[in-house]
């Protein structure tokens, strides 16, 4: 396939998200942004036009935000992705709207500082209830700094040192919308994933009966937790509330037991959700109730649940860390078990393409198969964990059901902490809490694990969680 707007197909697909929430904080970054503004104005003749001071401030904010994101993504080997509709660029949230942003984009492109690939309009998709609402097939616009701009950035000193030495979080936001004004459903139900071009696409959104007693209970719990977090305060990230997403709602046997993970509610213009950031970044920037945070993590969460919900105990010697197998690299063991649980089978003979792509992204191009021998790991892991061979059989718990029970453990723990006046944010198998409340969070998770698993197997679980504390 040929390049499109100067971007290869691989670059187009692998583009990273632009947040547009950063500002220049170092003298070098301020000077670099000024040079960019000057180059853009000269290329378009804007320097001869009269402009109100407020418009100049919006343009300055737009260029700083765009440059910060593109430099960050350049270091990560990616182009940038962002929509260019007015709704994608809310002025109250960003401090500038579409006119200022597009003025910057067109000016930098004309000056030879920027490659800009225009997005493609998405087409409406018919949902399972016959309505039209979900969009599919669209692409957001792509952006990348040119070699000339990168050379100027290096000379200006903004490519040296850590990114956050030069660029910090913008404080231009007036206020985030109230959750009630967004009218976002806190519980979302999706159909099974659909095959598309060799990979699964998200299932269509389905209607939810909020009169269902289980749905009503989950909804009430979410509303209570969101209200509590709004009062306590979440700082360091755009946050308006949590929702839960359930899967395979169109498959016979669905009874709200597949999926159910917690996710941030997002809308156009918001920066990346807190759960999409690295653990190190979350602990560095987030504040709950004005306090620094740490993370309380369940070691090998889904693997422990796989044993516990089967009424089994972990193999002897592996209770502390089921991934620590003699003679095998722990990171490789963790990767292999994760893909086996994800695929619900141990019958593979090589690393799946998605795992290879994700590994290359996280390791800056390293090859998964070269670093971790699939067959050697498979043999060693199944010898130590023979119960994994039941994956995909009628006697094994489906992985999506493991996700549900994992989320229920966190829900129980969040409720217990909330009752004690302690705020918390979930991240799949861990809770973010103020650093002074690690002990309470550990106890809440352990109690939640016992309650959830005990409720399923109608007995005290043999396998218990091992909770790890990660400081700020």
CORMO-V198536 format. One record per backbone hydrogen bond with DSSP energy under -0.5 kcal/mol. CO is the residue of the C=O (numbers start at 0). NH is the residue of the N-H. Records with the same first field share a line. If there is no record, write none. Layout:
CO: NH + NH
This chain:
2: 4
3: 6
6: 3
7: 11
8: 12
9: 13
11: 14
15: 80
20: 169
22: 167
25: 29
26: 30
27: 31
28: 32
29: 33
30: 34
31: 35
32: 36
33: 37
34: 38
35: 39
36: 40
37: 41
38: 42
39: 43
40: 44 + 45 + 46
44: 47
45: 48
51: 54 + 55
52: 56
53: 57
54: 58
55: 59
56: 60
57: 61
58: 62
59: 63
60: 64
61: 65
62: 66
63: 67
64: 68
65: 69
66: 70
67: 71
68: 72
69: 73
70: 74
71: 75
72: 77
73: 76
78: 15
79: 142
80: 17
81: 140
84: 87 + 88
85: 88
89: 92 + 93
90: 94
91: 173
96: 100
97: 101
98: 102
99: 103
100: 104
101: 105
102: 106
103: 107
104: 108
105: 109
106: 110
107: 112 + 113
108: 111
112: 145
114: 143
115: 117
116: 141
119: 138
122: 135
124: 132 + 133
126: 129
130: 126
133: 124
135: 122
138: 119
140: 81
141: 116
142: 79
143: 114
145: 149
146: 150
147: 151
148: 152
149: 153
150: 154
151: 155
152: 156 + 157 + 158
153: 156
156: 159
161: 164 + 165
162: 165 + 166
165: 24 + 25
167: 22
177: 180 + 181
178: 182 + 183
185: 243
187: 245
188: 205
189: 248
190: 247
193: 200
195: 198
198: 195
200: 193
203: 190
205: 188
207: 209
208: 211
211: 215
212: 216
213: 217
214: 218
215: 219
216: 220
217: 221
218: 222
219: 223
220: 224
221: 225
222: 226
223: 227
224: 228
225: 229
226: 230
227: 231
228: 232
232: 234 + 288
234: 286
236: 238
240: 264
242: 262
243: 187
244: 259 + 260
245: 189
247: 250
250: 253
256: 258
257: 246 + 259
260: 244
262: 242
266: 269
272: 275
273: 276
277: 281
278: 282
279: 283
280: 284
281: 285
282: 292
285: 292
286: 234 + 288
287: 290
290: 287
291: 434
293: 432
294: 296 + 469
295: 430
296: 298 + 467
297: 300
299: 303
300: 304
301: 305
302: 306
303: 307
304: 308
306: 309 + 311
307: 310
311: 462
314: 317
320: 323
322: 324
324: 327
328: 332
329: 333
330: 334
331: 335
332: 336
333: 337
334: 338
335: 339
336: 340
337: 341
338: 342
339: 343 + 344
351: 355
352: 356
353: 357
354: 358
355: 359
356: 360
357: 361
358: 362
359: 364
360: 363
365: 367
366: 370
367: 371
371: 373
372: 376
373: 377
374: 378
375: 379
376: 380
377: 381
378: 382
379: 383
380: 384
384: 387
385: 388
386: 389
387: 390
389: 392
392: 395
397: 400 + 401
398: 402
399: 258 + 403
400: 404
401: 405
402: 406
403: 407
404: 408
405: 409
406: 410
407: 411
408: 412
409: 413
410: 414
411: 415
412: 416
413: 417
414: 418
415: 419
416: 419 + 421
417: 420
420: 422
422: 433
424: 431
426: 428
428: 297
429: 426
430: 295 + 432
431: 424
432: 293
433: 436
434: 437
436: 440
437: 441
438: 442
439: 443
440: 444
441: 445
442: 446
443: 447
444: 448
445: 449
446: 450
447: 451
448: 452
449: 453
450: 454
451: 455
452: 455 + 456
453: 457 + 458
464: 466
465: 298
467: 296 + 469
468: 470
469: 294
